[in-house]
Amino acid sequence: MTPELKSACEFVFQEHKLSADPIKWNKHAFHGKISIGLSEMAKETLVKKNIILLPVKSRKLVTQLNPDVAAAGSFEEAEKIIETKIPNLVVTPAYDAETYITNHVFGYSAAPPVHSQSATTRTSPTRPKWYMSPFYLYVAWPLCGAFAGVLISRLMDLVYTLLFLNPK
């Protein structure tokens, strides 16, 4: 963590601690004391470390201080409180590039693992429809589209020729 980000995290933490209401994130949130990009990075860092919370998960514009760290004096102290309170397995980041790459190929997500009581009730992962297979998506459908485009332009040329260029 860079010193600038650390000081921005400290500033955002102190602002949350001083504010009785949740903070609404906009360009005037901190009155120009820190840059918008740095404040967004600090917000992401503090949310990832569970120091500030998103009360409404669908709206990421409002944040509030985690009540567990309200007694902390600084950002580092709050970080230590959270680390000792929550097991390390829970603190993993929500987005892990390695698992995303292994589980999402060609825009399809891998079927979620089936957790069942017995092995007989397991279901096999569903396969994509035949027309959504990579061959059709990258070869067959583009060729059909090009052929249809040529056919439509020929028909339009024929109609134009018959209507406007043939004098009667």
C-alpha positions as CSV (number, residue, x, y, z in Angstrom):
1,M,0.0,0.0,0.0
2,T,1.4,3.3,-1.0
3,P,1.8,6.1,1.5
4,E,-0.7,8.3,-0.4
5,L,-3.3,5.5,-0.2
6,K,-2.6,4.8,3.4
7,S,-3.1,8.5,4.3
8,A,-6.3,8.5,2.1
9,C,-7.6,5.5,4.0
10,E,-6.8,7.1,7.3
11,F,-8.6,10.3,6.1
12,V,-11.7,8.4,4.9
13,F,-11.7,6.3,8.1
14,Q,-11.6,9.5,10.3
15,E,-14.4,11.1,8.2
16,H,-16.6,8.0,8.7
17,K,-15.8,8.0,12.4
18,L,-16.7,11.7,12.8
19,S,-19.9,11.4,10.7
20,A,-23.1,10.2,12.5
21,D,-24.8,9.5,9.2
22,P,-23.6,7.3,6.4
23,I,-21.4,9.0,3.9
24,K,-22.8,9.5,0.4
25,W,-20.0,9.3,-2.2
26,N,-20.0,12.0,-4.8
27,K,-17.5,14.5,-6.1
28,H,-18.1,16.8,-3.1
29,A,-17.9,14.0,-0.5
30,F,-14.7,15.2,1.1
31,H,-14.8,18.9,0.0
32,G,-11.8,18.6,-2.2
33,K,-9.4,17.5,0.5
34,I,-8.4,14.4,-1.4
35,S,-8.7,13.5,-5.1
36,I,-11.7,11.6,-6.4
37,G,-9.6,8.7,-7.7
38,L,-7.7,8.4,-4.4
39,S,-10.9,8.5,-2.4
40,E,-12.4,5.8,-4.6
41,M,-9.3,3.6,-4.1
42,A,-9.4,4.2,-0.3
43,K,-13.1,3.3,-0.3
44,E,-12.5,0.0,-2.1
45,T,-9.6,-0.8,0.2
46,L,-11.7,-0.1,3.3
47,V,-14.7,-2.0,2.0
48,K,-12.5,-5.0,1.1
49,K,-10.9,-4.9,4.6
50,N,-14.4,-4.7,6.1
51,I,-13.7,-1.4,7.9
52,I,-16.5,0.4,6.2
53,L,-19.7,-1.3,5.1
54,L,-22.1,-0.9,2.3
55,P,-25.6,-0.8,3.9
56,V,-27.3,-1.4,0.6
57,K,-25.3,-3.8,-1.6
58,S,-26.9,-2.7,-4.8
59,R,-26.1,1.0,-4.2
60,K,-22.4,1.4,-3.7
61,L,-22.7,5.1,-3.2
62,V,-23.4,5.1,0.5
63,T,-21.0,3.7,3.1
64,Q,-21.0,3.6,6.9
65,L,-18.4,2.7,9.5
66,N,-18.3,-0.9,10.8
67,P,-19.6,-0.8,14.4
68,D,-16.9,-3.3,15.5
69,V,-14.1,-0.7,14.7
70,A,-15.9,2.4,16.1
71,A,-13.5,2.4,19.1
72,A,-10.4,2.3,17.0
73,G,-8.2,5.4,16.9
74,S,-6.7,5.0,13.5
75,F,-7.0,3.0,10.3
76,E,-4.2,0.6,11.2
77,E,-5.8,-0.1,14.6
78,A,-9.2,-0.8,12.9
79,E,-7.4,-3.1,10.5
80,K,-5.9,-5.1,13.4
81,I,-9.3,-5.3,15.2
82,I,-10.9,-6.7,12.1
83,E,-8.0,-9.2,11.4
84,T,-8.3,-10.6,14.9
85,K,-12.1,-10.7,14.9
86,I,-12.7,-12.4,11.5
87,P,-10.9,-15.6,10.4
88,N,-8.6,-15.3,7.4
89,L,-10.8,-17.5,5.2
90,V,-13.6,-15.0,5.3
91,V,-11.4,-12.0,4.4
92,T,-10.6,-13.3,0.9
93,P,-11.3,-10.8,-1.9
94,A,-14.6,-11.0,-3.8
95,Y,-12.9,-11.0,-7.2
96,D,-10.0,-13.4,-7.7
97,A,-8.7,-13.2,-11.3
98,E,-7.3,-16.7,-11.2
99,T,-10.6,-18.4,-10.3
100,Y,-12.4,-16.1,-12.8
101,I,-10.2,-17.2,-15.6
102,T,-10.5,-20.9,-14.8
103,N,-14.3,-20.8,-14.3
104,H,-15.3,-18.5,-17.1
105,V,-14.3,-19.5,-20.7
106,F,-15.9,-18.0,-23.8
107,G,-18.4,-16.1,-21.8
108,Y,-19.9,-19.1,-20.1
109,S,-19.5,-19.7,-16.4
110,A,-18.8,-23.1,-15.1
111,A,-21.6,-24.9,-13.4
112,P,-21.6,-24.4,-9.7
113,P,-20.5,-27.4,-7.7
114,V,-23.4,-29.6,-6.6
115,H,-23.3,-30.2,-2.8
116,S,-25.6,-33.2,-2.1
117,Q,-26.0,-35.8,0.6
118,S,-25.5,-38.8,-1.7
119,A,-23.6,-39.4,-4.9
120,T,-26.8,-40.7,-6.6
121,T,-28.5,-37.3,-6.5
122,R,-25.8,-35.4,-8.3
123,T,-26.8,-33.8,-11.6
124,S,-24.4,-33.3,-14.5
125,P,-23.6,-29.8,-15.5
126,T,-25.7,-28.4,-18.3
127,R,-24.0,-28.0,-21.6
128,P,-24.7,-25.0,-23.8
129,K,-27.1,-25.3,-26.7
130,W,-25.7,-26.6,-30.0
131,Y,-26.1,-23.2,-31.6
132,M,-24.1,-21.5,-28.8
133,S,-21.0,-23.7,-29.2
134,P,-17.8,-21.9,-30.1
135,F,-17.8,-23.2,-33.7
136,Y,-21.2,-21.7,-34.4
137,L,-20.4,-18.5,-32.5
138,Y,-17.1,-17.8,-34.2
139,V,-17.4,-19.4,-37.6
140,A,-20.9,-20.4,-38.8
141,W,-23.0,-17.5,-37.6
142,P,-20.6,-14.8,-39.0
143,L,-20.4,-16.6,-42.3
144,C,-24.2,-16.8,-42.4
145,G,-24.4,-13.1,-41.6
146,A,-22.0,-12.1,-44.3
147,F,-23.9,-14.3,-46.8
148,A,-27.2,-12.7,-45.8
149,G,-25.7,-9.2,-46.1
150,V,-24.5,-10.0,-49.7
151,L,-27.9,-11.5,-50.6
152,I,-29.8,-8.4,-49.3
153,S,-27.6,-6.0,-51.1
154,R,-28.0,-7.9,-54.4
155,L,-31.8,-7.9,-54.0
156,M,-31.8,-4.2,-53.2
157,D,-29.6,-3.6,-56.4
158,L,-32.1,-5.7,-58.4
159,V,-35.1,-3.8,-57.2
160,Y,-33.3,-0.4,-57.8
161,T,-32.4,-1.5,-61.3
162,L,-35.9,-2.7,-62.2
163,L,-37.6,0.4,-60.8
164,F,-35.4,3.3,-61.7
165,L,-33.0,2.3,-64.5
166,N,-35.3,0.4,-66.9
167,P,-37.3,3.0,-68.9
168,K,-40.7,1.8,-70.0
